[in-house]
Amino acid sequence: MSVPSPSTGRPPEEPPSDGSRNRGSRAARPVGRTAALRRFFRPRGRAPRPETAARHSPSSDLHDCRRELARWQRHADSFERELTRVSFERAHLLAWLAALHPSSAVVTPAAGAGPDGTHLLRLVAGGRQLSWRLPPRDIPLFSHVPYTEHVTGHGQRDGPTAVEQAAHIRSHTRLLALEGTLFATPAERRPQARSTEH
């Protein structure tokens, strides 16, 4: 039972029976504390700008990926052109080397290769057999080299390893250079023309 107020003589208003006022007052206090705590523990750095989120959108990432793909494709095309040029030059140098060794140069199929597959250029230099693999596109350059289907003896395998062959070529090259230096005739001295000016 409510007691009348001394000033008005009327009983004070009772709170609603559903408890909405109590819930509102209790809810208001935690929200205020939570907001204060959030303000206190908020990071001091800047908040992310809206345009930053837009910059990392999937469409911009896709554009960057396509640009990187185009850049790497240009690199791959450049490397392929350079490899084609080097292979072309290598084939011509090997054809020239075979022409310098007509007595031992021969073209044979590589081990396990068919008639249209990879072939080998074999020749003897410095007392050792050397061999190089020839792709089918380079075979027309070696029309001056005898062709044989089978090689007897140790020639059945593809030849020495790349390391062994490179070491032999280096030593043979040094020997040829030394031989050329020893047997080279000295250049004759030519008389210098005297000046006619006095």
QUIJO-V293184 format. One record per pair of residues at least 24 apart in sequence whose C-alpha atoms are under 10 Angstrom apart, sorted by the first residue. I is the first residue (numbers start at 1). J is the second residue. Records with the same first field share a line. If there is no record, write none. Layout:
I = J ; J
This chain:
87 = 134 ; 135 ; 138
88 = 137 ; 138
90 = 134 ; 138
91 = 132 ; 133 ; 134 ; 135 ; 137 ; 138 ; 139 ; 141 ; 142
92 = 138 ; 141 ; 142
94 = 121 ; 132 ; 134 ; 141 ; 142
95 = 121 ; 138 ; 139 ; 140 ; 141 ; 142 ; 143 ; 144 ; 145
96 = 141 ; 142
97 = 123
98 = 122 ; 123 ; 124 ; 142 ; 144 ; 145
99 = 142 ; 144 ; 145
101 = 125 ; 145
102 = 144 ; 145 ; 146
103 = 145 ; 146
104 = 129 ; 145 ; 146
105 = 129 ; 130 ; 131 ; 144 ; 145 ; 146 ; 147
106 = 131 ; 142 ; 144 ; 145 ; 146 ; 147 ; 148 ; 151
107 = 131 ; 132 ; 133 ; 134 ; 139 ; 142 ; 143 ; 144 ; 145 ; 146 ; 147 ; 148 ; 149 ; 150 ; 151
108 = 133 ; 134 ; 146 ; 147 ; 148 ; 149 ; 150 ; 151 ; 155 ; 156 ; 158
109 = 133 ; 134 ; 147 ; 148 ; 149 ; 150 ; 151 ; 156 ; 158
110 = 134 ; 149 ; 150 ; 156 ; 157 ; 158
111 = 156 ; 157 ; 158
115 = 149
119 = 147 ; 158
120 = 158 ; 159
121 = 145 ; 146 ; 147 ; 158
122 = 151 ; 155 ; 158 ; 159
125 = 168 ; 169 ; 172
126 = 168 ; 169 ; 171 ; 172 ; 173 ; 175 ; 176
127 = 168 ; 172
128 = 159 ; 160 ; 165 ; 168 ; 169 ; 172
129 = 154 ; 155 ; 159 ; 160 ; 165 ; 168
130 = 155 ; 158 ; 159 ; 160 ; 161 ; 162 ; 164 ; 165 ; 166 ; 168 ; 169
131 = 155 ; 158 ; 159 ; 160 ; 161 ; 162 ; 165
132 = 158 ; 159 ; 160 ; 162 ; 165
133 = 158
